[in-house]
Amino acid sequence: MSLRFSPLLPQHQDLLWNFLHIALWDPPPAGLRPLETLQLPPVRIYAENWGRDSDLGVIAHTEGEENPIGACWMRLVPDRMGLAYVDEQTPQLGIALLPAYQHKGYGKSMMLAALDVARQHGIKQVSLTVHPQNPAAGMYASCGFVQTGVRNSYLLMQVTL
């Protein structure tokens, strides 16, 4: 099944909240965190008021389907905020797929598409954090991310574009 990508736009705000919720991964047997978690300041900074000039992202659709199956987004977060904060020029990345589409290779395609958008916008590097038990860490490495540190027990990873 092939994917097509479109920009993550301000009108996709509700969609972004949903994917941010999925992106808050905890090791099994934990399920999704309570929805209230999205309102915590260190979490909502990644999605609220989406559509700033520096906000970049893609949504993924399977061919023939209108409903998105995933999103990958990047945001510059000021004032040393965010677990993946590196500097004022490095956006922090979030990525999520609906559970039915996970572990099928779609995440890598979506991430590479989003990183290509960042490259086209002159972004030099991107950062993210990932739980060390999250199997997605290997996919991030296959997209060029390298571990550069540990933040609150999460792996800090960066890619140079």
Order of alpha helices (4+ residues) and beta strands (2+ residues): beta-alpha-alpha-beta-beta-beta-alpha-beta-alpha-beta-beta
